Amino acid sequence: MTGPDKNSRQTRALQPSIVNDRAGREALEVKNHLKQYDLAIKLILDALKAGVFKLRPSVVLALHRDAYAGLSNFAGAYRPGAVLIVGAKFNPPPPESIPELLEEMCDYVNEHWYHATPIHLAAYVMWRLNWIHPFEEGNGSTARMLSYVVLSIRWGGVLPGTPTIPEQIVANRKAYFDALEHSDQTWAKGKVDVSLMEALIASLLSKQLAEFDKSTGATLSD
């Protein structure tokens, strides 16, 4: 038996899956992913229509609930116990600290909304939610979708082009894991540094927008 891939980070939950049939689980995962994406687009459009956005823990919980309904006993709920991230060099915080930490994450985004760049806010959310690790499973996918929501709203519209940033990360995760590890290590020294994640998101955003240009035969500046 080989050990865990050093370029991966996998959450090992204490609770068993409620769907043990592999084919059935995969089909439900696809269905739920589409449902989560639809919710993300709705959140973006609603915020743009209202002209204001405040990140709340309820948004995080809703995105997770749509992605894991029928797949987890704790869909849309904080994990009740400890988890182990195989491949990471830190232990997630205890469950009793999760509500406060999520509030602090939301406060950071809201307080920096007009002063930080869209990419910085997206990078911060991507790392911080992964670090808090509030769920039994689905932390990474929820963080990626939440980051995309924050980026799109702060950017001012639904980002055109495919594959999207979350899809590109799933297709090639190494740079993503490296960026998470960098931020984890700097946070252990008492510093917020999401520079590697910012660079990654900027690169992936450029690719997404370039694909849009190619598909339309135009440029976004036209």
N, C-alpha and C positions, 0 to 999 in steps of 0.2 A: 504493500500500500504506500502510495506517495503522499507527501505532506501537502499542505495548502500551497497554491500558487502564490509566489511572493508578490505578484502583480495584481492580486485580487484582494477584496475585502468582502467577507460574507458574514452575515449575522446568523448566529446559532441561537435560536429561541428555545425556551424551555417548554413551550406548549406544542403539542403535535398539530399537524395540519388537519383541517376538517374535510379536505378533499384528497383522498389517497389515490384515486384513479388518475394516472398521469395525463391521459388524453383529455379527460373531463376537466382537469385542472388547467391544462393549457388552453382549452377552448374558453373557459371562463376568464382566464387571464387576458386573453385577447379582447373579449367582450368588455371587461372592466376597464381595460386600458382606453378603449374608445370612449367609454362613459366618462372616465376621468378627464380625457382631453376635451370632451364637449363641455364639461364643467369649467375647465381652465379657460376656454374661449368665452364662456358666459361671464366669468369673473372679469375678464379683460374688457369685454364690451360694456358690461354694467358699470365698471369703474370709469371708463371713458365717457359714457353717457352722463354719469353723475358729475364728472369733472373733479372728483375727489376719490382718494383711496386711502384706507387705513388697514394695514395688515393686522389681523387678529388670529389668535390660536384657532378659532372656529373655522377659518379658511383652511388651515393646515389639516385639521381633523376631517373636514369635508372632502378634501382631495384624497386623503388616505382611505376614507370610507368607500368612496366610489371605486377605488382601485382594488380593494380587498373584500368587498361584500361577498359573502359566500365562500371565501377562501380562508378567512381567519376568524377566530372567535373574538378577536379584538379589533375588528375593522372600525376605524374612526374613533378608537379609544387608546389611551396611553397604555403602555406595557405595564403589567402589574408587578413584574420582577426584573431580575438582572438579565442581561444578554451579553454574549461574548462576540466580538467582531474578530473573526479569524483573519489574520493577515494585517491587522492594525496594531499599533504600538501603544494604545491607550485603552483604558476601560471606560465605557460610557457611564455617565453619572447615575446615581441610584434613582429608582422610580419616583420617590417622594419629592425630588428636586425638579422633575420635568415641568410641571405647570409654571413655576417661577422662571425657569430658564427660557421657556417658550415666550413668556410675556416679555422677558428682557430682549429676546431676539426681535420680536415685533416692535418693541420700543426703539431699538436701534434703527431699524428700517424707517419707521415713521419719523423719527427725529432727524434723520439724515436725508429724507426724501428729496428735498429741493437743493441740497448742498452736495450730495454725492452723485457720481455718474450712474447711469442705469446699469452699466457693467459691474461697477463696484457693488451695488446693492444686490444684484443677481448672484455675484460671486460669494458675497457674505452669507446670503441665505443658503446657497448650495452647500457651503462648508458647515455653517453653524447647525443646520438641521441634522446633517449627518453626524456631527459631533454630539449633539444632544441625544440623538437616537431614541426618539420618544416611543417608537412602535416595536412590537414583537418582530415584524418583518415589513418590508416595503419602505424603509427609511430612505434608501437611495432614490428609488423611483419617485417618491413623494417630494424629496428635496429638488430633484431635477425639474419636476413639473411646477413646483412653487417658484423656483428660480426663474423659470420661463415666464410665468405669470407676472412676476415683479418686473422683469426686464421689459416685457411687452407694454405693460401699463406705463412704466416710467419713460419708455421710448415714445409712446404716444399712439400705438396701434398694434393690431395683430401682425406679427412679423411674417412677411411673405416668404415663400420658397420652401422647398423640401430637399433633402431630409432636414428636419428641425434640429435644433441644438440637442435636445434630449435624445433624439434618435441617433445622432452622430456619436454621442457619448457611449451609448449602448453598443454601437458597432465597434468602437475602439476605446476601451476603458482605461488603458495604462496611464495616459496623461492625466486623466480625471483622478485616478487613485493617487498619482504622484502629487497632484495639487492639494488633495485632501490631506495627505501625509505632511506636506510642507506646512499647511496651516495648523494642523494638530501640534506639530513640534514647536512652532513659534508661539502658539497659545500656551503651551506648557511652560514657556518662559515669561508669560504674562503679557504677550503682545498679539494684537490682531493683525495678521498679515495674510491677505488673500490675493497677493500679486500674481502667483502662478495660476490661480483659478481665473482671475481677471484676464490674463493673457490667453488662456484656453478658451474662455467664452468669446472673447473678441475674435479669435481665429475661427471658431465654429460659426459665429454670427456672419462673418465675412463669407464663408463658404455657402451658408444658407441663402444669403442675399445674392451671391453670385449665381447660384442655381436659378434663382428667380429671374435674374437678368437674362440668362441663357434661354429659359423657357419662354420668355416674352419677346426676346430680340430687342429689348430696350434696356435702359439703365434707370436706376432709382432716381437719378438726378434729372432725368428728362421731364 
